[in-house]
Amino acid sequence: RGAVLVDLTPEEAAIYDEFEDDEYDKRLIMPSVIPDLQEDPFEWAQRLSVQEEDVPRLKENGLQPTSAWAYIWTERSLLDDEVWRPSRDFVPYEDEYLQM
């Protein structure tokens, strides 16, 4: 689960490239996206599961495959057993990240 950012300028993409540590590889992936999301994509991406009200729309409209670049963590030995949660692992540090 995540968000696909579209229409990034080369300068904006370079900011992401600079921000990510050496433990990440930038790879082309093929995610499936929900084409008719009715809410804020960032809020939706932070949820850990599909909401009950999303199920009929997903069944009717399906998912749309696309290509996107992603930063993939490469140091398995440094991972913990917890699922990454934006509310715990990103949001509390967002201001600090933006100041980098």
C-alpha positions as CSV (number, residue, x, y, z in Angstrom):
1,R,0.0,0.0,0.0
2,G,1.3,3.4,-0.9
3,A,0.9,6.4,-3.1
4,V,2.1,6.8,-6.7
5,L,3.2,10.3,-7.3
6,V,2.6,11.6,-10.9
7,D,3.9,14.6,-12.8
8,L,7.0,15.0,-10.7
9,T,9.5,17.3,-12.3
10,P,13.1,16.1,-12.7
11,E,14.1,18.5,-9.9
12,E,11.4,17.1,-7.6
13,A,12.5,13.5,-8.3
14,A,16.1,14.5,-7.5
15,I,15.0,15.6,-4.0
16,Y,13.7,12.0,-3.4
17,D,16.9,10.6,-4.8
18,E,19.0,12.8,-2.5
19,F,16.9,12.0,0.6
20,E,16.9,8.2,0.4
21,D,19.8,6.5,2.1
22,D,22.3,4.1,0.4
23,E,20.4,1.2,1.9
24,Y,17.7,1.8,-0.7
25,D,17.8,0.8,-4.3
26,K,15.6,2.7,-6.8
27,R,13.8,0.1,-8.9
28,L,11.0,0.1,-11.5
29,I,8.0,-1.7,-10.2
30,M,4.5,-2.5,-11.5
31,P,2.0,-1.5,-8.8
32,S,-1.8,-1.7,-9.2
33,V,-3.6,1.5,-8.4
34,I,-7.2,2.3,-7.6
35,P,-8.2,4.6,-10.6
36,D,-11.2,6.2,-8.9
37,L,-10.1,6.9,-5.4
38,Q,-12.7,9.2,-3.8
39,E,-10.6,10.5,-0.9
40,D,-7.2,12.0,-0.2
41,P,-4.6,9.5,-1.6
42,F,-2.1,10.1,1.3
43,E,-4.8,9.4,3.9
44,W,-5.9,6.3,2.1
45,A,-2.3,5.0,1.7
46,Q,-1.8,5.2,5.5
47,R,-4.6,2.8,6.2
48,L,-3.5,-0.8,6.8
49,S,-6.4,-2.5,5.1
50,V,-9.2,-2.1,2.6
51,Q,-12.2,-0.5,4.1
52,E,-15.5,-2.3,3.8
53,E,-16.9,0.6,1.6
54,D,-14.1,0.2,-0.8
55,V,-14.8,-3.4,-1.6
56,P,-17.8,-3.0,-4.1
57,R,-15.9,-0.3,-6.0
58,L,-12.8,-2.5,-6.2
59,K,-14.9,-5.4,-7.4
60,E,-16.6,-3.3,-10.1
61,N,-13.7,-1.2,-11.3
62,G,-10.7,-3.4,-10.5
63,L,-7.2,-2.2,-10.2
64,Q,-5.2,-0.4,-12.9
65,P,-1.6,-1.6,-13.4
66,T,1.0,1.1,-13.9
67,S,4.7,1.4,-13.7
68,A,6.5,3.5,-11.1
69,W,9.9,4.0,-9.5
70,A,10.2,2.8,-5.9
71,Y,12.9,2.9,-3.3
72,I,13.4,-0.7,-2.0
73,W,15.2,-1.3,1.3
74,T,18.1,-3.7,0.8
75,E,19.4,-4.3,4.3
76,R,17.2,-7.2,5.5
77,S,19.3,-7.7,8.6
78,L,18.3,-4.2,9.8
79,L,14.6,-4.8,9.5
80,D,12.5,-5.5,12.5
81,D,9.4,-7.8,12.7
82,E,6.9,-4.9,12.7
83,V,4.9,-3.9,9.6
84,W,5.8,-0.3,8.5
85,R,3.1,2.1,9.6
86,P,3.1,5.7,8.4
87,S,1.4,6.9,11.6
88,R,4.2,5.4,13.7
89,D,7.2,5.4,11.3
90,F,6.8,8.5,9.2
91,V,4.2,11.1,10.4
92,P,6.0,11.8,13.8
93,Y,9.2,12.6,11.9
94,E,7.7,14.4,8.8
95,D,8.7,17.9,9.9
96,E,12.3,16.7,10.6
97,Y,12.4,15.0,7.1
98,L,11.2,18.2,5.4
99,Q,14.0,20.2,7.1
100,M,16.7,18.0,5.6
